[in-house]
Amino acid sequence: MATSPWRELLQQAMQSHKHLKHSTHLQLATVRPDGRPANRTLIFRGFVEGSDKLQFTTDSRTHKIEDIKHSPFGEICYHFTNSWEQFRIHGTLDLIGHADYESARKSLREKAWFDSSPRARAAFAAPHPGHPKGSEPSEGNLQVDPNQGPLDTFCVLTLDPEEIDYYHAKDAVRILFKSSTTEIGHKVWSQQELNP
């Protein structure tokens, strides 16, 4: 698969910021079932192999799960502080959870689990995120068997990009990338320069 033009820009920005711990952090906006916006910070876990889909991990007990079930559309905002670049990536969200038995999806989830650090894995055994503290039994130092597969609370979240609004503030460059599908089902990208 040829690398998409927007993806090349994103990978260059990531490479130039890799010395910064927060360079993998981005914000995801969704729409709640009541129609109000919701936003949270996620950690970018890479691209799904053979595609432009961005990959994240999340807990099945978080509010974003209901948001995505209600409306599968989301937008991430990735801001690189040193280069003054911003990527607003709009697309369709897809959750891969413990009840997903399709082979490729199950493998993707298992790979993401074992690629996670022990500390990150332990977070999925913690008390319910967003519930009042003390409302559930809590164990001080949560540990997960390093050979055990994904806990039921562990999900992979992917974003299949449809539109990318790229803005480079230092160079006053703004480009809108849009995807379309050919008659034979291939995704192609167009791009248009915009006023910053």
N, CA, C and O of each residue as an XYZ file, in Angstrom:
784
protein
N       0.837     -1.185      0.000
C       0.000      0.000      0.000
C       0.882      1.249      0.000
O       1.794      1.376      0.816
N       0.602      2.153     -0.912
C       1.346      3.412     -0.962
C       0.954      4.273      0.235
O      -0.203      4.279      0.655
N       1.918      4.992      0.771
C       1.648      5.851      1.917
C       0.846      7.066      1.471
O       1.187      7.716      0.482
N      -0.211      7.367      2.200
C      -1.046      8.528      1.899
C      -0.261      9.803      2.158
O       0.578      9.839      3.058
N      -0.523     10.866      1.369
C       0.247     12.102      1.548
C       0.102     12.709      2.946
O       1.078     13.229      3.487
N      -1.073     12.655      3.531
C      -1.264     13.194      4.883
C      -0.521     12.345      5.918
O      -0.012     12.861      6.912
N      -0.470     11.049      5.668
C       0.205     10.150      6.612
C       1.707     10.420      6.630
O       2.339     10.353      7.685
N       2.274     10.722      5.473
C       3.699     11.080      5.422
C       3.968     12.303      6.289
O       4.946     12.339      7.036
N       3.088     13.316      6.187
C       3.240     14.525      7.009
C       3.132     14.191      8.498
O       3.909     14.689      9.313
N       2.165     13.345      8.840
C       1.972     12.963     10.239
C       3.179     12.190     10.767
O       3.640     12.447     11.880
N       3.686     11.260      9.988
C       4.839     10.477     10.433
C       6.091     11.344     10.570
O       6.909     11.113     11.460
N       6.245     12.337      9.697
C       7.379     13.262      9.822
C       7.262     14.073     11.113
O       8.246     14.265     11.827
N       6.054     14.545     11.403
C       5.841     15.316     12.633
C       6.105     14.448     13.867
O       6.725     14.901     14.829
N       5.636     13.212     13.832
C       5.878     12.295     14.956
C       7.372     12.046     15.142
O       7.877     12.052     16.265
N       8.053     11.833     14.056
C       9.494     11.566     14.114
C      10.245     12.754     14.720
O      11.141     12.574     15.544
N       9.875     13.965     14.307
C      10.586     15.145     14.806
C      10.248     15.465     16.265
O      10.944     16.252     16.907
N       9.182     14.855     16.787
C       8.768     15.100     18.171
C       8.943     13.881     19.073
O       8.512     13.904     20.226
N       9.565     12.823     18.569
C       9.623     11.579     19.342
C      10.372     11.721     20.666
O      10.198     10.896     21.563
N      11.205     12.758     20.800
C      11.924     12.983     22.055
C      11.004     13.529     23.155
O      11.394     13.574     24.321
N       9.791     13.941     22.787
C       8.830     14.466     23.754
C       7.863     13.362     24.162
O       7.224     12.741     23.312
N       7.758     13.124     25.457
C       6.919     12.031     25.951
C       5.461     12.180     25.512
O       4.789     11.183     25.247
N       4.979     13.398     25.436
C       3.576     13.623     25.091
C       3.305     13.578     23.586
O       2.177     13.832     23.163
N       4.300     13.266     22.781
C       4.113     13.322     21.322
C       3.142     12.269     20.794
O       2.724     12.347     19.639
N       2.779     11.295     21.610
C       1.802     10.294     21.180
C       0.395     10.597     21.710
O      -0.539      9.835     21.459
N       0.245     11.696     22.433
C      -1.046     12.056     23.008
C      -1.839     12.925     22.035
O      -1.291     13.814     21.383
N      -3.127     12.652     21.952
C      -4.018     13.419     21.084
C      -5.395     13.453     21.717
O      -5.658     12.738     22.684
N      -6.265     14.275     21.176
C      -7.615     14.383     21.703
C      -8.597     13.753     20.716
O      -8.471     13.912     19.502
N      -9.577     13.035     21.267
C     -10.651     12.441     20.477
C     -11.964     13.077     20.888
O     -12.315     13.095     22.068
N     -12.690     13.600     19.907
C     -14.020     14.156     20.146
C     -15.066     13.193     19.592
O     -14.930     12.663     18.490
N     -16.110     12.983     20.387
C     -17.255     12.172     19.973
C     -18.521     12.943     20.336
O     -18.462     14.026     20.918
N     -19.671     12.359     19.977
C     -20.951     12.958     20.329
C     -21.660     12.012     21.293
O     -21.825     10.825     21.011
N     -22.075     12.553     22.429
C     -22.791     11.756     23.427
C     -24.194     11.421     22.916
O     -24.693     12.079     22.002
N     -24.830     10.408     23.496
C     -26.200     10.088     23.089
C     -27.176     11.261     23.248
O     -28.187     11.314     22.547
N     -26.886     12.211     24.168
C     -27.767     13.375     24.338
C     -27.445     14.500     23.356
O     -28.029     15.581     23.441
N     -26.512     14.252     22.417
C     -26.178     15.237     21.392
C     -25.086     16.214     21.778
O     -24.681     17.034     20.955
N     -24.603     16.151     22.994
C     -23.544     17.055     23.447
C     -22.174     16.483     23.101
O     -22.013     15.267     22.994
N     -21.187     17.364     22.926
C     -19.846     16.876     22.582
C     -19.130     16.280     23.790
O     -19.416     16.623     24.937
N     -18.203     15.391     23.506
C     -17.336     14.817     24.540
C     -15.926     14.765     23.974
O     -15.734     14.518     22.783
N     -14.945     14.999     24.831
C     -13.554     15.040     24.391
C     -12.687     14.403     25.466
O     -12.936     14.555     26.662
N     -11.662     13.686     25.014
C     -10.729     13.083     25.952
C      -9.393     12.860     25.265
O      -9.297     12.906     24.039
N      -8.363     12.618     26.068
C      -7.019     12.383     25.540
C      -6.779     10.885     25.417
O      -7.098     10.113     26.321
N      -6.213     10.490     24.289
C      -5.832      9.101     24.036
C      -4.354      9.048     23.676
O      -3.721     10.073     23.421
N      -3.827      7.842     23.661
C      -2.448      7.622     23.220
C      -2.484      6.884     21.893
O      -3.119      5.837     21.769
N      -1.806      7.432     20.914
C      -1.718      6.815     19.591
C      -0.869      5.556     19.691
O       0.254      5.597     20.194
N      -1.406      4.436     19.210
C      -0.723      3.137     19.302
C      -0.231      2.639     17.948
O       0.170      1.482     17.822
N      -0.259      3.498     16.940
C       0.240      3.101     15.625
C      -0.884      2.970     14.615
O      -2.048      3.248     14.904
N      -0.505      2.543     13.430
C      -1.471      2.320     12.358
C      -1.783      0.829     12.275
O      -0.913     -0.011     12.505
N      -3.022      0.514     11.947
C      -3.387     -0.877     11.704
C      -2.639     -1.319     10.455
O      -2.677     -0.645      9.425
N      -1.969     -2.442     10.554
C      -1.118     -2.920      9.461
C      -1.891     -2.997      8.140
O      -3.000     -3.529      8.077
N      -1.272     -2.448      7.088
C      -1.862     -2.506      5.754
C      -2.978     -1.511      5.520
O      -3.730     -1.641      4.553
N      -3.102     -0.512      6.393
C      -4.183      0.469      6.237
C      -3.745      1.825      6.785
O      -2.662      1.965      7.352
N      -4.611      2.816      6.601
C      -4.397      4.145      7.172
C      -5.133      4.312      8.501
O      -5.141      5.406      9.064
N      -5.747      3.251      9.007
C      -6.504      3.345     10.256
C      -5.566      3.595     11.425
O      -4.548      2.920     11.577
N      -5.923      4.575     12.252
C      -5.168      4.877     13.462
C      -5.690      3.997     14.586
O      -6.887      3.719     14.667
N      -4.788      3.564     15.448
C      -5.144      2.597     16.487
C      -4.889      3.160     17.880
O      -3.892      3.837     18.132
N      -5.836      2.852     18.782
C      -5.773      3.258     20.178
C      -6.264      2.082     21.026
O      -6.798      1.111     20.488
N      -6.090      2.164     22.328
C      -6.701      1.185     23.223
C      -7.581      1.939     24.207
O      -7.337      3.106     24.514
N      -8.607      1.254     24.695
C      -9.522      1.891     25.628
C     -10.187      0.840     26.502
O     -10.162     -0.352     26.197
N     -10.772      1.298     27.578
C     -11.476      0.443     28.521
C     -12.949      0.377     28.111
O     -13.565      1.404     27.830
N     -13.501     -0.820     28.077
C     -14.894     -0.999     27.648
C     -15.894     -0.355     28.600
O     -17.073     -0.234     28.266
N     -15.444      0.059     29.775
C     -16.348      0.642     30.765
C     -16.401      2.164     30.699
O     -17.125      2.784     31.478
N     -15.652      2.781     29.787
C     -15.624      4.244     29.713
C     -16.836      4.781     28.951
O     -17.491      4.054     28.204
N     -17.117      6.057     29.157
C     -18.266      6.701     28.512
C     -18.146      6.730     26.991
O     -19.159      6.727     26.291
N     -16.921      6.760     26.476
C     -16.773      6.863     25.023
C     -17.367      5.669     24.293
O     -17.727      5.778     23.121
N     -17.473      4.535     24.965
C     -18.037      3.336     24.328
C     -19.491      3.589     23.937
O     -19.898      3.273     22.819
N     -20.272      4.157     24.852
C     -21.673      4.474     24.541
C     -21.760      5.553     23.466
O     -22.630      5.498     22.597
N     -20.862      6.530     23.524
C     -20.845      7.574     22.491
C     -20.681      6.950     21.113
O     -21.405      7.290     20.177
N     -19.724      6.035     20.997
C     -19.399      5.424     19.704
C     -20.521      4.501     19.246
O     -20.812      4.426     18.052
N     -21.150      3.801     20.178
C     -22.297      2.955     19.806
C     -23.438      3.817     19.277
O     -24.150      3.422     18.353
N     -23.606      4.993     19.867
C     -24.663      5.913     19.440
C     -24.340      6.537     18.084
O     -25.208      6.635     17.216
N     -23.089      6.956     17.907
C     -22.650      7.586     16.657
C     -21.193      7.205     16.426
O     -20.325      7.584     17.212
N     -20.912      6.462     15.359
C     -19.554      5.951     15.152
C     -18.571      6.958     14.560
O     -17.475      6.582     14.143
N     -18.951      8.219     14.522
C     -18.070      9.218     13.923
C     -17.294      9.960     15.003
O     -17.823     10.245     16.077
N     -16.045     10.269     14.708
C     -15.215     10.982     15.663
C     -14.169     11.800     14.948
O     -13.954     11.665     13.744
N     -13.527     12.646     15.715
C     -12.448     13.460     15.161
C     -11.347     13.558     16.207
O     -11.597     13.847     17.377
N     -10.127     13.309     15.754
C      -8.990     13.491     16.642
C      -8.279     14.776     16.265
O      -8.315     15.215     15.116
N      -7.637     15.364     17.250
C      -6.798     16.535     17.018
C      -5.423     16.214     17.582
O      -5.254     15.920     18.765
N      -4.467     16.282     16.701
C      -3.077     15.976     17.034
C      -2.306     17.273     16.863
O      -2.229     17.799     15.752
N      -1.726     17.806     17.949
C      -0.999     19.071     17.881
C       0.457     18.840     18.255
O       0.761     18.300     19.319
N       1.348     19.255     17.369
C       2.784     19.111     17.610
C       3.342     20.479     17.975
O       3.365     21.399     17.157
N       3.792     20.593     19.219
C       4.143     21.889     19.797
C       5.385     22.529     19.188
O       5.408     23.744     18.992
N       6.407     21.753     18.886
C       7.648     22.351     18.374
C       7.522     22.844     16.942
O       8.044     23.905     16.601
N       6.838     22.089     16.109
C       6.737     22.468     14.691
C       5.482     23.278     14.385
O       5.326     23.767     13.266
N       4.600     23.426     15.344
C       3.353     24.164     15.188
C       2.464     23.534     14.117
O       1.826     24.237     13.333
N       2.430     22.224     14.094
C       1.577     21.520     13.140
C       0.363     20.944     13.864
O       0.445     20.519     15.016
N      -0.757     20.943     13.161
C      -1.984     20.397     13.709
C      -2.635     19.506     12.656
O      -2.714     19.867     11.482
N      -3.096     18.346     13.094
C      -3.827     17.416     12.233
C      -5.193     17.192     12.867
O      -5.284     16.691     13.987
N      -6.253     17.560     12.155
C      -7.613     17.242     12.602
C      -8.105     16.140     11.678
O      -8.326     16.361     10.487
N      -8.272     14.968     12.235
C      -8.560     13.781     11.434
C      -9.959     13.278     11.774
O     -10.220     12.815     12.885
N     -10.848     13.381     10.795
C     -12.245     12.988     10.957
C     -12.455     11.628     10.301
O     -11.909     11.363      9.230
N     -13.237     10.773     10.935
C     -13.501      9.474     10.328
C     -14.471      8.638     11.133
O     -15.172      9.130     12.017
N     -14.489      7.358     10.802
C     -15.389      6.399     11.430
C     -14.627      5.580     12.466
O     -13.552      5.043     12.199
N     -15.216      5.501     13.650
C     -14.612      4.757     14.759
C     -15.138      3.326     14.786
O     -16.294      3.067     14.451
N     -14.278      2.411     15.187
C     -14.649      1.003     15.274
C     -14.033      0.423     16.542
O     -12.840      0.588     16.795
N     -14.853     -0.254     17.332
C     -14.403     -0.881     18.576
C     -14.226     -2.380     18.378
O     -15.068     -3.043     17.772
N     -13.131     -2.897     18.892
C     -12.877     -4.337     18.857
C     -12.764     -4.790     20.309
O     -11.777     -4.504     20.988
N     -13.787     -5.499     20.771
C     -13.838     -5.917     22.165
C     -13.742     -7.418     22.345
O     -13.465     -8.157     21.400
N     -13.978     -7.859     23.583
C     -13.803     -9.278     23.917
C     -14.800    -10.190     23.207
O     -14.518    -11.374     23.025
N     -15.953     -9.671     22.805
C     -16.964    -10.500     22.144
C     -16.763    -10.574     20.632
O     -17.566    -11.185     19.928
N     -15.707     -9.961     20.136
C     -15.426     -9.957     18.695
C     -14.592    -11.191     18.359
O     -13.437    -11.301     18.768
N     -15.185    -12.106     17.619
C     -14.508    -13.377     17.350
C     -13.960    -13.491     15.938
O     -13.350    -14.506     15.602
N     -14.159    -12.483     15.106
C     -13.610    -12.537     13.745
C     -12.091    -12.587     13.857
O     -11.493    -11.800     14.590
N     -11.479    -13.496     13.144
C     -10.070    -13.852     13.326
C      -9.104    -12.670     13.270
O      -8.292    -12.497     14.179
N      -9.180    -11.855     12.217
C      -8.226    -10.745     12.065
C      -8.412     -9.713     13.174
O      -7.434     -9.165     13.682
N      -9.655     -9.449     13.550
C      -9.935     -8.466     14.598
C      -9.468     -8.991     15.958
O      -8.895     -8.247     16.755
N      -9.715    -10.262     16.210
C      -9.275    -10.880     17.460
C      -7.747    -10.834     17.562
O      -7.201    -10.546     18.627
N      -7.068    -11.115     16.460
C      -5.596    -11.075     16.436
C      -5.072     -9.669     16.691
O      -4.092     -9.487     17.413
N      -5.730     -8.669     16.093
C      -5.324     -7.277     16.294
C      -5.438     -6.905     17.773
O      -4.552     -6.253     18.326
N      -6.525     -7.319     18.401
C      -6.742     -7.024     19.824
C      -5.684     -7.715     20.686
O      -5.129     -7.104     21.599
N      -5.408     -8.973     20.400
C      -4.402     -9.702     21.179
C      -3.013     -9.097     21.004
O      -2.261     -8.980     21.971
N      -2.674     -8.716     19.787
C      -1.366     -8.096     19.540
C      -1.248     -6.784     20.318
O      -0.220     -6.512     20.937
N      -2.314     -5.972     20.279
C      -2.296     -4.695     21.003
C      -2.130     -4.928     22.507
O      -1.436     -4.165     23.180
N      -2.760     -5.969     23.028
C      -2.644     -6.296     24.450
C      -1.203     -6.630     24.815
O      -0.653     -6.073     25.765
N      -0.602     -7.524     24.070
C       0.754     -7.956     24.396
C       1.802     -6.891     24.064
O       2.917     -6.941     24.583
N       1.455     -5.933     23.207
C       2.349     -4.802     22.936
C       2.302     -3.765     24.061
O       3.191     -2.920     24.167
N       1.268     -3.830     24.897
C       1.102     -2.871     25.999
C       2.025     -3.236     27.161
O       2.359     -4.402     27.367
N       2.421     -2.227     27.903
C       3.275     -2.457     29.072
C       2.464     -3.138     30.179
O       1.235     -3.059     30.178
N       3.139     -3.808     31.124
C       2.420     -4.414     32.256
C       1.585     -3.388     33.027
O       0.480     -3.693     33.476
N       2.108     -2.195     33.174
C       1.367     -1.144     33.890
C       0.088     -0.766     33.141
O      -0.970     -0.592     33.746
N       0.201     -0.643     31.810
C      -0.981     -0.312     31.006
C      -2.016     -1.430     31.092
O      -3.212     -1.157     31.184
N      -1.572     -2.680     31.062
C      -2.495     -3.818     31.164
C      -3.216     -3.817     32.512
O      -4.416     -4.086     32.583
N      -2.475     -3.513     33.578
C      -3.066     -3.524     34.920
C      -4.202     -2.514     35.045
O      -5.126     -2.722     35.832
N      -4.148     -1.432     34.287
C      -5.206     -0.414     34.349
C      -6.568     -0.999     33.977
O      -7.597     -0.506     34.438
N      -6.583     -2.039     33.155
C      -7.843     -2.642     32.727
C      -8.442     -3.562     33.792
O      -9.560     -4.052     33.635
N      -7.691     -3.797     34.884
C      -8.190     -4.569     36.022
C      -8.585     -3.648     37.175
O      -9.067     -4.116     38.206
N      -8.384     -2.360     37.006
C      -8.683     -1.373     38.047
C     -10.197     -1.200     38.191
O     -10.959     -1.649     37.335
N     -10.633     -0.545     39.281
C     -12.063     -0.261     39.433
C     -12.604      0.537     38.244
O     -11.851      1.166     37.500
N     -13.909      0.494     38.090
C     -14.626      1.106     36.970
C     -14.241      2.578     36.792
O     -14.447      3.375     37.707
N     -13.683      2.959     35.629
C     -13.314      4.361     35.401
C     -14.543      5.277     35.480
O     -15.602      4.964     34.935
N     -14.382      6.391     36.154
C     -15.455      7.375     36.235
C     -16.456      7.144     37.348
O     -17.326      7.987     37.566
N     -16.363      6.036     38.055
C     -17.248      5.805     39.193
C     -16.643      6.455     40.434
O     -15.431      6.660     40.492
N     -17.471      6.782     41.428
C     -16.934      7.385     42.650
C     -15.897      6.478     43.306
O     -16.048      5.257     43.344
N     -14.862      7.093     43.809
C     -13.807      6.341     44.502
C     -14.400      5.647     45.723
O     -15.212      6.223     46.448
N     -13.988      4.415     45.937
C     -14.474      3.656     47.081
C     -15.788      2.947     46.834
O     -16.267      2.232     47.714
N     -16.396      3.123     45.651
C     -17.678      2.469     45.379
C     -17.498      1.010     44.977
O     -18.469      0.258     44.899
N     -16.260      0.614     44.724
C     -15.959     -0.775     44.362
C     -14.718     -1.207     45.121
O     -13.883     -0.378     45.481
N     -14.598     -2.511     45.365
C     -13.365     -2.965     46.020
C     -12.165     -2.657     45.136
O     -12.217     -2.806     43.915
N     -11.101     -2.232     45.764
C      -9.896     -1.877     45.016
C      -8.701     -2.562     45.639
O      -8.562     -2.630     46.861
N      -7.863     -3.055     44.796
C      -6.616     -3.634     45.283
C      -5.527     -2.623     44.997
O      -5.429     -2.104     43.885
N      -4.707     -2.340     45.997
C      -3.689     -1.309     45.865
C      -2.770     -1.474     44.674
O      -2.638     -0.547     43.874
N      -2.139     -2.606     44.532
C      -1.166     -2.806     43.465
C      -1.696     -3.875     42.515
O      -1.440     -5.064     42.709
N      -2.427     -3.458     41.498
C      -3.030     -4.395     40.561
C      -1.973     -5.012     39.669
O      -1.098     -4.323     39.146
N      -2.066     -6.310     39.506
C      -1.138     -7.005     38.622
C      -1.932     -7.953     37.740
O      -2.953     -8.506     38.150
N      -1.444     -8.126     36.528
C      -2.073     -9.018     35.567
C      -1.020    -10.031     35.145
O       0.136     -9.678     34.912
N      -1.423    -11.277     35.049
C      -0.513    -12.329     34.594
C       0.037    -11.940     33.222
O      -0.743    -11.747     32.289
N       1.367    -11.818     33.072
C       1.946    -11.369     31.803
C       1.681    -12.309     30.631
O       1.811    -11.908     29.475
N       1.309    -13.558     30.919
C       1.028    -14.522     29.851
C      -0.457    -14.625     29.523
O      -0.847    -15.282     28.557
N      -1.277    -13.970     30.338
C      -2.724    -14.009     30.140
C      -3.112    -13.114     28.971
O      -2.535    -12.044     28.776
N      -4.088    -13.560     28.202
C      -4.592    -12.753     27.086
C      -5.372    -11.554     27.587
O      -5.463    -11.326     28.793
N      -5.937    -10.785     26.665
C      -6.621     -9.546     27.035
C      -7.766     -9.756     28.021
O      -8.542    -10.705     27.906
N      -7.850     -8.860     28.980
C      -8.995     -8.847     29.884
C     -10.230     -8.412     29.098
O     -10.115     -7.762     28.059
N     -11.408     -8.774     29.599
C     -12.650     -8.424     28.899
C     -12.830     -6.920     28.747
O     -13.499     -6.469     27.816
N     -12.248     -6.147     29.641
C     -12.403     -4.686     29.603
C     -11.514     -4.019     28.556
O     -11.666     -2.826     28.291
N     -10.597     -4.765     27.962
C      -9.631     -4.212     27.008
C     -10.231     -4.177     25.605
O     -10.690     -5.194     25.085
N     -10.220     -2.992     25.004
C     -10.714     -2.818     23.633
C      -9.656     -2.124     22.787
O      -8.857     -1.329     23.282
N      -9.673     -2.441     21.518
C      -8.917     -1.672     20.536
C      -9.921     -0.756     19.855
O     -11.022     -1.179     19.500
N      -9.540      0.475     19.679
C     -10.358      1.463     18.989
C      -9.590      1.903     17.757
O      -8.417      2.266     17.845
N     -10.255      1.870     16.598
C      -9.601      2.357     15.383
C     -10.396      3.520     14.812
O     -11.609      3.621     14.992
N      -9.685      4.386     14.126
C     -10.303      5.500     13.405
C      -9.912      5.353     11.944
O      -8.733      5.421     11.598
N     -10.911      5.150     11.089
C     -10.690      5.062      9.649
C     -10.862      6.470      9.086
O     -11.990      6.951      8.978
N      -9.764      7.142      8.724
C      -9.848      8.547      8.339
C     -10.571      8.768      7.016
O     -10.407      8.011      6.059
N     -11.371      9.823      6.991
C     -12.089     10.215      5.785
C     -11.681     11.618      5.337
O     -11.726     11.947      4.152
N     -11.285     12.433      6.310
C     -10.912     13.817      5.998
C      -9.852     14.268      6.995
O      -9.979     14.045      8.199
N      -8.815     14.899      6.482
C      -7.739     15.401      7.334
C      -7.538     16.873      7.023
O      -7.281     17.249      5.880
N      -7.659     17.695      8.045
C      -7.396     19.127      7.916
C      -6.027     19.359      8.554
O      -5.877     19.315      9.775
N      -5.044     19.604      7.708
C      -3.653     19.778      8.156
C      -3.329     21.263      8.163
O      -3.582     21.971      7.189
N      -2.760     21.732      9.285
C      -2.400     23.148      9.398
C      -0.995     23.266      9.965
O      -0.693     22.724     11.029
N      -0.145     23.977      9.246
C       1.230     24.241      9.686
C       1.322     25.746      9.931
O       1.467     26.528      8.992
N       1.237     26.143     11.205
C       1.152     27.565     11.552
C       2.416     28.341     11.204
O       2.327     29.480     10.747
N       3.605     27.744     11.411
C       4.850     28.462     11.118
C       4.971     28.810      9.641
O       5.437     29.893      9.289
N       4.550     27.891      8.780
C       4.666     28.110      7.338
C       3.387     28.649      6.714
O       3.341     28.874      5.504
N       2.342     28.862      7.520
C       1.043     29.329      7.029
C       0.528     28.451      5.890
O       0.093     28.947      4.851
N       0.587     27.141      6.107
C       0.116     26.166      5.121
C      -1.064     25.406      5.708
O      -1.020     24.942      6.847
N      -2.112     25.288      4.913
C      -3.267     24.490      5.319
C      -3.717     23.662      4.121
O      -3.927     24.189      3.029
N      -3.861     22.364      4.341
C      -4.259     21.452      3.268
C      -5.394     20.569      3.775
O      -5.334     20.027      4.879
N      -6.425     20.437      2.952
C      -7.531     19.539      3.262
C      -7.391     18.284      2.404
O      -7.392     18.354      1.175
N      -7.271     17.142      3.067
C      -7.194     15.844      2.386
C      -8.555     15.165      2.543
O      -9.088     15.079      3.649
N      -9.114     14.681      1.422
C     -10.407     13.987      1.466
C     -10.283     12.644      0.771
O      -9.603     12.509     -0.246
N     -10.951     11.658      1.340
C     -10.920     10.330      0.726
C     -12.191     10.088     -0.076
O     -13.250     10.646      0.212
N     -12.055      9.251     -1.077
C     -13.200      8.755     -1.831
C     -12.880      7.310     -2.201
O     -11.737      6.864     -2.106
N     -13.899      6.604     -2.617
C     -13.723      5.195     -2.954
C     -13.935      5.002     -4.445
O     -14.914      5.489     -5.011
N     -13.013      4.288     -5.078
C     -13.119      4.015     -6.514
C     -14.192      2.955     -6.756
O     -14.707      2.350     -5.816
N     -14.518      2.743     -8.023
C     -15.525      1.740     -8.386
C     -15.136      0.340     -7.929
O     -16.005     -0.495     -7.677
N     -13.843      0.081     -7.823
C     -13.411     -1.255     -7.396
C     -13.091     -1.314     -5.895
O     -12.500     -2.281     -5.415
N     -13.491     -0.267     -5.165
C     -13.397     -0.299     -3.712
C     -12.101      0.178     -3.091
O     -11.893     -0.014     -1.893
N     -11.222      0.795     -3.867
C      -9.973      1.319     -3.304
C     -10.179      2.744     -2.805
O     -10.878      3.544     -3.427
N      -9.558      3.041     -1.676
C      -9.624      4.399     -1.132
C      -8.549      5.242     -1.800
O      -7.386      4.843     -1.863
N      -8.944      6.414     -2.300
C      -7.991      7.354     -2.901
C      -8.144      8.697     -2.191
O      -9.191      9.008     -1.623
N      -7.062      9.486     -2.241
C      -7.043     10.766     -1.536
C      -6.892     11.916     -2.513
O      -6.103     11.853     -3.456
N      -7.664     12.971     -2.270
C      -7.476     14.228     -2.993
C      -7.001     15.249     -1.974
O      -7.207     15.075     -0.773
N      -6.375     16.300     -2.442
C      -5.938     17.343     -1.517
C      -6.148     18.712     -2.135
O      -6.041     18.891     -3.348
N      -6.448     19.672     -1.273
C      -6.686     21.043     -1.715
C      -6.067     21.995     -0.702
O      -6.288     21.866      0.502
N      -5.292     22.949     -1.201
C      -4.729     23.962     -0.306
C      -5.825     24.946      0.073
O      -6.646     25.333     -0.758
N      -5.824     25.342      1.336
C      -6.815     26.277      1.859
C      -6.108     27.491      2.437
O      -4.912     27.456      2.725
N      -6.861     28.553      2.599
C      -6.323     29.693      3.335
C      -6.143     29.256      4.786
O      -6.998     28.561      5.336
N      -5.024     29.663      5.412
C      -4.785     29.241      6.808
C      -5.876     29.741      7.752
O      -5.823     29.474      8.952
